[in-house]
Amino acid sequence: MTPLLDMAAMLPAMLETALDHHRAGRLDQAEGVYRRLLALDPGHAGALHFLGVLRHQQGDAMAAEDLLRRAIALAPDQPEGHSNLGTLLAEAGRADEALECHRTALALAGERPMVLSNAGAFFFSIGQFTEAESLLRRALAIEPANPSALLNLGNVERETGRLALAEATYRQAIAASPGMAEAYNNLGSVLQKQGRVTEAVASYRQALALKPDHVTCHSNLCTCLYFHDGIDVVDLLAEHRRWDQCHAAPLTPHSPAYDNDRDPGRPLRVGYVSADFRRHSNSYLFEPLLSHADRERFETVCYSGVRRGDDRTGYFQGLATEWRDVAHVGDEAMAAMIRADRIDILVDLAGHFTGHRLLALARRPAPVQVSWINITGMRAVDYLFTDAVSWPEHQRSLAVETILPLPHGVFTYRPPDRCPEVVPGPATMPGVVTFGCFNNPMKISATALDLWADVLRRLPTSRLLLKYFTLDRPEECRHLASLFAARGIGGDRLSFLGATSREEHLAAYAGMDIALDPVPGAGGTTTWEALWMGVPVVTLLGDRPNGRATASILTSAGLLEFIAADRGAYVAIAEHLAADPVRLRDMRMSQRRHLLTRPILDPATFVRSVEDAYREIWTRWAVRS
């Protein structure tokens, strides 16, 4: 038996050894030492606490919660236990319990940077940005180089649109902790939002070099490459395949078994997965799938990853046959839920964009799995629903998923119920026109800037109007103005608009004569909005699927004359439109009536074509031996 005095001297040394392993990321070694320590002293609160933190890092929330609660019971006056338990509970969606934990931790030690930083991160996660920023700045006043507090403060600044400040704060976090992969990932997101795509890609790659299993960062890299004008479609698709190989394929069963009824003609259960069942541009593209579903032939089950719902969340919930909140449900548990729901066809609506649940799909919970519009690169996804313009025949063999083009196109649109009437644009004289783009500035690549500058130089009496919610910030406007200035376009020819209500956003098209589509990533919902408000959209037929989205929309809308095959044609189309203000006015006032004649804007016709495709792919699976 170990003498008591020797054991008392040994335990602190064992704990320090475990912590050294833990800090260095050697989690298995750390766990082994923690458990040996607890075998000697089962009531060691410190070992219980840090083992709970470790189990949380390993993804075992249930074990982590049990360990942290045992540590708190033994040492209720230690704020770190309450703080870390609050973080765990917040991630599990138990916000009320998490709030109580953080308030207890703050009451016990309100000036400890770790406690302040964790509390700040919690308030950030529930959208209380002012409270979060106050706590984080208190932490940094005590410890200016605290990496966690800097990271969380950068997150607040990013989400409140202060991108330049967020960039600087993330760089401070990296200086304080050069191995912090999350800081490089978040820096990449800010650079991407500013349209600095090449820098963003480099930042994402650095994060992955530090943490190769960072799933979210790798997805961010995939989506960022959509807007990188220095790569081609082969590189883009190769990165998606790498994502699958690294993160998804190891989770995919080789021969999954299903007991779904194989009757080809029976009503089918279709599951939709999205974090955008809310006021988001993507939701206007997929809404008809739910609002016009044939309820006799299809039951719809929505798996919602929305963390902060709004009025449209309730609207979508009312459209679904069944509704599942999965924002705080793990991927494995979500896959089990889908399987238990006996989903026949599972449709992913997110691709690699924010809030995706591709690791749930990787587990093959449904017999047939579909990606709606977006590339996944996953072998666990059977089909990619698209159209013949977005995926021309010569590129389809490059995709992992089977490409299934829909007959009327894939980019449908449901105009809002409250929509301003179309009014004449500002142009009254040839060449004196206002071009515009209301797309996310991250789509404004160097190629787009060069192209638009060519248009503006050819028409010296023209102007350019840019609108996006981040353009409320003067520094963002100055940044864009500097990019145009470098191309010889003065600030007096630029106008900026920021955040508005949706109705005001649509009304702002009254200040634009001709929309210029960005490259290499084209518009989607923004293109439909411009067309619906009577504004023609000039686009360059891109080299990748997302670069042909506007061309797809224009093809479905019967407006092929606005699609350019090359840069020269793009400028020529813009010039030709600008030269005839009378034609612009006539086109503007008649365009909405024209659109209403197209099948893509008839939601019933469009959804029947989708549901016919569902029936086709289900029959393929059902009759397969």
Secondary structure, 3 states (H helix, E strand, C coil): CCCHHHHHHHHHHHHHHHHHHHHCCCHHHHHHHHHHHHHHCCCCHHHHHHHHHHHHHCCCHHHHHHHHHHHHHHCCCCHHHHHHHHHHHHHCCCHHHHHHHHHHHHHHCCCCHHHHHHHHHHHHHCCCHHHHHHHHHHHHHHCCCCHHHHHHHHHHHHHCCCHHHHHHHHHHHHHHCCCCHHHHHHHHHHHHHCCCHHHHHHHHHHHHHHCCCCHHHHHHHHHHHCCCCCCCHHHHHHHHHHHHHHHHHHHCCCCCCCCCCCCCCCCEEEEEEECCCCCCHHHHHHHHHHHCCCCCCEEEEEEECCCCCCHHHHHHHHHCCEEEECCCCCHHHHHHHHHHCCCCEEEECCCCCCCCCHHHHCCCCCCEEEEECCCCCCCCCCEEEECCCCCCHHHHHHCCCEEEECCCCCCCCCCCCCCCCCCCCCCCCCCCCEEEECCCHHHCCHHHHHHHHHHHHHCCCCEEEEECHHHHCHHHHHHHHHHHHCCCCCHHHEEEECCCCHHHHHHHHHHCCEEECCCCCCCCHHHHHHHHCCCCEEEECCCCHHHHHHHHHHHHCCCHHHEECCHHHHHHHHHHHHCCHHHHHHHHHHHHHHHCCCHHHCHHHHHHHHHHHHHHHHHHHHHCC
